[in-house]
């Protein structure tokens, strides 16, 4: 993975920025029915089940998961 220029700064600032980016992606696509999560080497990766969609950019296929309530 190539490092961007902002990644060479203060480690605390870099960690905060990465966490903010992940939270932003979760807000945009976290509740979508097409969200796919995979754990690899102890790290959780999130993506879209449609190959050409980018996780974190809400697309026209976005649908919210329906909660089932017990009656």
C-alpha positions in Angstrom: 0.0 0.0 0.0 1.4 3.4 -1.0 1.4 6.0 1.7 0.0 9.4 1.1 1.7 12.5 2.3 -0.6 13.1 5.3 0.4 9.6 6.6 3.9 10.7 7.4 2.8 13.2 10.1 2.1 12.8 13.8 1.0 9.2 14.5 -1.9 10.4 16.7 -3.2 12.7 14.0 -2.9 9.9 11.3 -4.8 7.5 13.6 -7.6 10.0 14.2 -7.9 10.8 10.5 -8.2 7.1 9.6 -10.9 6.5 12.3 -12.8 9.5 11.0 -12.6 8.2 7.4 -13.9 4.7 8.5 -16.8 6.3 10.5 -17.7 8.4 7.4 -17.9 5.2 5.3 -20.0 3.4 7.9 -22.5 6.3 8.0 -22.8 6.3 4.2 -23.1 2.5 3.6 -23.1 0.7 7.0 -26.9 -0.1 7.0 -27.1 -1.2 3.3 -28.3 -4.7 2.5 -25.4 -5.1 0.0 -22.7 -4.5 2.6 -20.2 -7.4 2.8 -17.6 -7.8 5.7 -14.6 -10.1 5.6 -12.0 -10.7 8.3 -8.5 -11.3 7.1 -5.4 -11.5 9.3 -7.4 -10.1 12.2 -8.5 -7.0 10.3 -12.1 -6.4 9.3 -12.6 -5.2 5.7 -15.9 -3.9 4.4 -17.2 -3.7 0.8 -20.1 -3.9 -1.5 -21.3 -7.1 -3.0 -21.3 -5.4 -6.4 -17.7 -5.4 -7.6 -17.7 -2.0 -9.2 -19.2 -0.1 -6.2 -17.0 1.6 -3.7 -17.8 1.1 -0.1 -18.4 4.5 1.6 -20.0 6.2 -1.4 -23.7 5.8 -1.2 -25.0 4.7 -4.6 -28.4 4.3 -6.2 -28.6 0.7 -5.1 -28.5 1.6 -1.4 -31.3 -0.1 0.6 -31.7 -0.2 4.3 -31.9 -3.6 6.1 -35.4 -4.2 7.4 -35.5 -5.1 11.1 -37.9 -8.0 11.9 -39.9 -7.5 15.0 -41.3 -10.3 17.0 -45.1 -10.0 17.5 
